[in-house]
Amino acid sequence: MEARRLQQVRKTMEGEELDALLIASPYNRRYVTGFTGTAGTVAITREQAWLVTDFRYTRQALQQAKQMEVVQAAGDPLEWIGKRLSEAGVKRLGFEKLHVTYGNYEACQQQLPGIELVPTEHLIEKLRSRKDEREQEYIRKAVEITDQAFEHILGYLKPGVTERDIAAELEYFMRTHGAVSSAYPTIIASGVRSSLPHGLASDKKLGLHEFVTMDFGASYDGYCSDLTRTVFIGRPTERHREMYRVVLEANQLTLEGLQPGMTGQEGDSLARDCIAGHGYGDYFGHGLGHAFGLEIHEPMRLSQSTQEVLEPGMVMTVEPGIYLPDFGGVRIEDDVLITEQGIEVLTTSNKELIVL
């Protein structure tokens, strides 16, 4: 698998007229090499590929990064890499501008004299955007764990339980059912706080007659899931029910209409036009969805400004929402795989309004 990815990287380098590429992102490093350690610098030329790490990770790197020449460096890895790049006659070296600090850039200038540093953006991320069968399998497992966690937590929700307690219970359940960790900090927002799209769990206790929005995900073998469900505690008013109906309609219309070949903007409009048509357009202020995989947010977006096209193999969220200040909010989020024919909805959790 990693051998094929290395070939893809070299083909991309050729298209960018790069003699070599320096990989700084830990997610891109893992994708290209298979190495899961937290310290390592990757340099790839047209003919060679090095993973430079330290004593703590050398044996692990030798086991995982079969396609790389693993080097144990006692000092600055850039010093070792610089010598090898010079010996290889490298003139143009690409670096990941979104993952390199200014301090690291200065270090590259010092350690790589005579080599032109060429900023690149999303070269590896574009390769990562289309998930292969193994990646899809890991994502499906992460989604399955998350769906199970949602079913579990319904029996835990009641007035008096704090948002932090709910988050802890979800995270414990996911870890004890196969997840390595949570995919991101769990969002639990109840009552008026549910109008905060990213309201992290607080000490607030659940009350009667209010929404509870839960946004959480599992990490399985490095790959993420992302689920949001909104439930109601007590007796919902007609306003509560209307908000929920509109968001659910927007979610379903998107799942029915989303297709490969659409731009991210066109996908976003499927939900946005629905919500605006019901008079809530001003209260849906974020994009409809995003790609995910090794990272919970990857570059492809369903948003008003995205002209990039959806392609088979991409895994996206669909998460319309309405957020009314001083009242509450609703978000319903599913995970979908873009296929040649349309989409496959990976999430199975109930989306009808659950009243507890």
Salt bridges, closest charged atoms under 4 A:
GLU2 OE2 - ARG5 NH1 3.96
GLU2 OE2 - ARG134 NH2 3.28
ASP54 OD2 - ARG56 NH2 2.80
GLU87 OE2 - ARG84 NH1 3.95
GLU116 OE2 - ARG92 NH1 3.44
GLU121 OE1 - LYS97 NZ 3.37
GLU125 OE2 - HIS99 NE2 3.02
ASP132 OD2 - ARG4 NH2 3.38
ASP132 OD2 - ARG5 NH2 2.98
GLU135 OE2 - ARG5 NH2 3.79
GLU144 OE2 - LYS141 NZ 3.92
GLU163 OE1 - ARG193 NH1 2.43
GLU169 OE2 - HIS152 NE2 2.76
ASP203 OD1 - ARG164 NE 2.63
GLU210 OE2 - LYS204 NZ 2.88
ASP215 OD2 - ARG331 NH2 2.95
ASP221 OD1 - ARG30 NH2 3.46
ASP226 OD2 - HIS290 NE2 3.19
GLU238 OE2 - ARG245 NH2 2.61
GLU249 OE1 - HIS278 NE2 3.08
ASP268 OD1 - ARG272 NE 2.59
GLU295 OE2 - ARG128 NH2 3.01
GLU298 OE2 - ARG128 NH2 2.77
GLU298 OE1 - LYS131 NZ 2.71
GLU311 OE1 - ARG130 NH1 3.35
GLU319 OE2 - HIS290 NE2 3.25
GLU319 OE1 - ARG331 NE 3.79
ASP334 OD1 - ARG229 NH2 2.77
ASP334 OD2 - LYS351 NZ 2.75
GLU344 OE2 - ARG140 NH1 2.65
